[in-house]
Amino acid sequence: MVLAALAALTVGCGADILAGDRTNPEVPLWYARPNYAMEIFAHRAVTAPSRTSGEDWERGRPEIDPARKRVFVGSSDHGLYALRAGDGSTIWRFETLAVVQSEPLYDSEMDYVYFGSNDGALYCVRAQTGELVYRFDTGAEVSRKPVRAGENLFFANAADFLFSIDRRTGKQHWQVHRTPALGMEIAGYAGPAHDAASNLVFMAYSDGHVIAYSGADGSEKWSPVDLTAEAEQAGGESPRYLDVDTTPVLDDGPQGRVVYVASYAAGVYALDAMTGSRVWANDKVVGATDLLLWKEPAHMPNPNGPDKGGPMVPERKLLIVSSAAVGLTALDTTTGRVVWQNKVPEGGVTAPAPVAGALIVGTSRYGAFLLSPRNGKPIDGIDFGTGFSGTPAAFGNRAYMITNAGVFLGISVSPPLHDKNECGWPHGATPTNASCRL
């Protein structure tokens, strides 16, 4: 089944994409499909079948603590698990009142873990023992990752509330709320993004609006941007779904500081982070559920490739859009132009995660795949028959995922190069101060 899906992925890269490859002559860090590029080093069931609540998926993304070699991941059996990164064995488990389908946030300074539950609360527990520090009740599902800024935590719930609380005590600083677009939204919602330089918090809502707030007091810093109106203007009629379910992503480009957001119906936008004005838009990439800013640092040419000894390869950036409608799309961050698009096999697709110079992504029906960031083509794949709904997490050359059957996986990735560094990264791709061993 994996081979068939790999073939389908390859066919999904259309003629326009191949033409784009010919106009982009630099040698990619990945240039050939290796044998056994993905290897399972940890495999264990974490979800107790007797304790699940009718869920047939696991949406939680793991959080990695590389210094202490721990991985934190939620489960539909109501628990948050702390696992050893080397073999997936359990350190502790903390139980909540409902399924835990959120991505935790690890605070290395406090050695705390913050995470949400479908019971409507944000939890703070001690990472060493799993002991509860505090529980903050919000009244609605909390499934997006919190954001830390100094002593503050920013997080959202499924009822379109945005909160700011003290990270040590859970005391609330402020909250804002927009009325949800009831009956006009799909499952899922966005989380916040924070810009340290301006102390702005960016949030997107189910009614199609994107807003920037002051991190200090929650006041609006620019007028709400209505992406629903953008879709109506482009299409001539009101869209059926209004949602902006993607967590905003910040970036610096030629136009200055920008924030990327995606409306389910209106497409993908780059907005000026200080004013909210449009920098560019791509209304063809619809159905977006997640955004990833992929960066490849400047590096020397692949010493095993045809251009060895050539000039320095400059830094590259792509905005990778995950969509149930069109699969994975890579956009040029300067113009919003499609660089490549891969209509993954039938079924949903998770957001990808960068690992060892490539991208690892889960699909709901055909397992997990390793893709080339240059053109979206497959390098390798694995399939356990249950699929993936949760986004992978990666550090160095190791990735962690949880299957829809509740099986936790540790996957090592071997680049198809002979001279790779101690982290398993392609030549020249890792900053010199990176410590990648888990």
N, C-alpha and C positions, 0 to 999 in steps of 0.2 A: 504493500500500500504506500509506503514511503517513496519508493521509486516512481510509482505512478503519479504521486503528488508532486515530486520533483520535476517530472516531465511536464505536468500541468503548469507548474510555476514558470518553467522555462518558456513554454508556449505563450504564457500570459504577457511576456515582454514583447510588445508589438514592434512593427517596422519603424515607427517614429523613434522609438527608444534606441533601436540598433543604429539608426541614422545619427542620433545624438552621440552614440559611442564613437562613431568615426570622426566626429568633429571635436572630440575630447581626447587627445592623443596621449595624455600622461599615463604612466604605468600605475595601475592601482596597487594598493598594498596586498590585495588578494587578486591573483590573476589566473588561478587554476583550481579546479575542484579536487581536493585531496581525498584519499580513502580514509575513512574513520577519523574525520576532523573533530567529531563530537564523541566524547567518551564519558560514560556514566561512572562516577566514583562514589556517589552516595545515593541510596535508594531505600526509602522506608515509608510505610504508611503512618501518617500523623493524625488523620481524621478517623475518629472512632465511629464506624457505621451505625452503632446502636444509639449514638447521641446526636446524629444529624437531624435537621428539621425540614426534611423534604427537599433540601437543596440538591441539585444534580450538577453543581458546578462549584468551583473554588476560584473566587475572583481576587483574593488577597495577593499582593505583591510582597515578596520577602524584603527585609531590610538587613543589610550586612554591617556588622561591626568587625572590620578587618584587624584591628589592633588586638582584640581579645578572641578572635576567631569564633564569632558567634553569628547566628542568623536568626532573625525574629520573623515569624510568619503566623497569620491568622487562619482560622479554620471554620467550616460550617458546623463543627461540633461545639460551638460557643467558646472556643479557647484561643488564646494567643500562646504560641510555643516559642521557647528559646532553645535552639538546637546548636550542636557543635558543627562548625563549618566543615570539618574534615570528614565526618561520617554520618551526619544527620541525627546523631543520638540526642535524646532529650536532656536538657539541663533542668528546665522547669516548665510548667504549664499554668496559665492563669485563666480562670473561667469567668465569663460574663453571662448576661441574661439572654443573649441572642447570638446569632451568627456573627463572626468576625471576618469581614470581607474587605477590610481596609489595609492600606500600606502603613506600617508603623513608621515612626520617626525615632531614631536613636540619638540621644543627647550624650556625647562622650564626656563632656565636662561634668555633668551631674551623674552620669551612669544611670540615666533614666530612659525608659521607653514610653512614648506617647502613641496611643492608637485608639481608633474608634470602633464602635460596635453597632449593630442594628438595633440594640436596645435603646439607642438615642443618646449614648454617653460617650465622652472622651475620657479615656483612662490614662493615668500615669502610674507606672510600676517601676520598681527598682530592677535594673537589668541583671544584677547578680543573683537575686533571689526570687524575683517575681512578686515581691511584697507590694501591696497597694499603697501608693502615696496619696492619691486623691482621685475622685470620680466627679466629672463635670457633666451634669444632665442638660441636654439641649432640647429634648422633646421629639427628635426625629433622627433617623438613621445617620450615622457618621461613618462614611466609607472612603473619603479622600484623605490623603496624607496631610498632616499638619505642617506648618512652616514656622521655623523658629527665627526670631530676629532679636538678638540680645536677650533680654529677660522676658520677652513676649512670645506667645504662641498665637498664631492665626490659623483658624480652621473654619470649615463650613459644614452645614448639614443638608439633608435632602429637602428641607422645607425652605430653602433659600435664605437661611440665616448665616451671617458671617460674624465670628466671635474673635475677640482679642482677650486673652487671659494671661495671668502671671504664670510662667513656666514652673516655678517652684511650688506655688501654693494652689494654683487653679482659681485664684480670685479673678473675677471678671473686670476688665478695664472698660470695654465697650462692646456693643453689638449693633449691627445694621440688618435690615430685612427688606426684601422685595416680595410682593404678592406673587406666588407661583402662577404660571399660566395653566391652570387646571384644565385637563382635557386636551391640551395642545402640546404635550411633551412626551418624550420617550424615556425609558429607564436610564438612570445615571444622572450625574450632575458634576459640575466643575469644582475644583478646589482653588484656593487662593495662591497667588504668587507675590513675593515681596522683593522690592528693589532697595537694597541697602543704601545706595548712594542718595536717593531722594526720600527714603522712608515712605514710599508709596506701596499700598497693597492693592493688587489688581484682582477683580472678581468678575466672573461671568455667571449669568442667571438663566433660568428656564424660560423667562419671557423674552429672551433674545437680546438683553442689554449687557453691556460691558462697562464697568465703572472702576475708577481709581479713587482710593480713599487715603487719607492721612493715616499712617500707622500710629500716630500719637493719640488721636481722638476719634477716628472713624469718620471725619467730615469728608464730603465729596470734594475731590480736587480737580476733576473736569466733568463736564456734562455727560450723562450717560449716553453711550453710543448704541443706537438701536440697529442691530444687524438684521432684524426682521424687516425693517423698512428698506434696508439695502436689497434684500431678497425680493420684496414686493416690487420695488422699482425695476429690478432687473428682469423679473419674470412676468410682471403685469398683473399678478394676483397674489393674494395673501398665501404664504406657505402653510402647509398643513402642520408642520412641526416648527416650533419657535426656538427650541433649545440651543443654548451654547453650553455644551457639556464638557468641553475640553478645558483643562486647567491652563491659564495663560502662560506663555513662555517668553522670557525676556532675552534680548540680544542687542549687541552693538553692531551697527553696520555703517555703510557710507552715508545713510540718511540720519545717523545719530541713534539714540536709544529707542528701540522699538519693542512692542509687545505683540506676539502672535496669538491670535484667537481663531476659533473655527465654529461657525454656526452649522447645525445639522443640515439646514436647507440652503443657506446663503453662501457657503463656501468658506475659504480661508482668507484671513485678513492680517495685514501688518499695520499696526496703529502706532502713531507717535506716542511714546510713553509719557511725555509731559503734557500733551494737549488732547490726545484721543483722536486726532485727525488721521485720515487714511493715508498710508504710505503706498500700499498696493493691495490688490485683491485678486483672488482667483475663484470665480464663482462656479467652476466646473468640478472642483473636488468637494463633493457633498457627502453627507452621512458621516462626518468625522466624529470620532470618539476619543482620540488621543493625539497629542503632538509630541514630537521628540526633536530637539535641536542636536543634530549629529555634527561633530567636529573631528577633523583629521588634522593634527598639527603638521606644520612644515617638516619635511623629512628628506633625507637623501634618497635617491632612486633605489628601488629594490635591487640589491646586489646580484640577485639570481634572475632578474628580468632582462628583457632585451635592451633597456635603456640604461644599464649599469654604467656608472661613470658620467652620467649626464648632469645637468644643472639641478639645483635644489628644487624639490617639488613644493609649491606654496601651500599654505593652509587652505583647507576646503571646509565649507559648511553646507549642510542641507537641512531643510525642515522636513521631517518624515511625518506624514499624516496617515493615521490608521483609520480605515473606514469600512463599515459593513457593506457599503454599496460598491466601492471601487477597489477595495484591498489596500495596498500600501502605495503611497505616492511620495516621491521626493521632489521638493520645490526648491528652486534657487532662492536663497534668502534675500537677495538684492531686488529681484523683480517679481517673484512669485511664479515664475515660469516653471512648467513641469520638466524636470530633468529625466525622470523615469517613473513608470507606473507598472505595478505588478498586480494583476488580478489574481489573488491567491485562490486556492481551491475553495469550493463551495463551503460556506459557513463563516463564522466570525473570525476576526483576527485581533490579537492583542497588540498593544504598543510594543515596538521592538526595544531592545536594550543593546548598547554597544558592548562588544566583548572581543578582545584581542584583535582590534582593527576591523571586525565584521559586525553584523547585526544578528541577534538571535530573537526569534519571534515565535509565539505560540498560535496555533489555529484550533478551532473548536472541534474539528473532525479529523484532521490529518497530522496531528502531532506538532513537533517543534522543528523549526528550520533555521539553518545558518545561511544568511544572505550576504551578498556583496553590496556594500554601500554605494559602489560606483554605478551599478546598473540594476540592482535589485534581484539579480539572478541567484539561484540556489547554489550553495556549496555542499551542504550535507543536511540530513534530516533524521529524526528519530520519531517513533510512534508507539505509544503504549495502548492504543485502542480506545482511550477515553477523552482525548483532546485536552486543550488548555483554555481557560478563560482569564487567568491571572497573568499579568505582565511579568516577564523574567526580571531578575536583578543580577548584576554582574560586577565583578571586581577583578582586574587583571585578566587572567585567562580562564576564570571560573564563573559559571552562571548557576543560578538557583531558580527552580520553578516548582510549582505544585500542580499536579494533574487534577482534572475534574473528579477523579476518584479519591482524592485526598492523599496522593502519594508524593512525598517530597523528593526532589531530584537535585543532585549536584552534578553538573556537567562541566568537564574540562574541554577546552578548545585548543587544538594544535594548529597554528597557522601553517600553510604549505610552503614554509621557507626553511632553509638549512641554518641560517644564522639568526636566531631570535634571542631576545634577551632573557634574563632569568625569570621574568614574569610571563613568558610565553607570548609577548607582544611582537608584532612585526618590527623589522629593523627600523629604528629611528622614530617609532610611533609613540613611545612612552616618555613622559618628562623624566629628566635625570633624577629628580628627587622622589619619584614614585616608589612606594614599597608595596609590592603586589602579592606577597606570599600569604596564603591562608592556611 
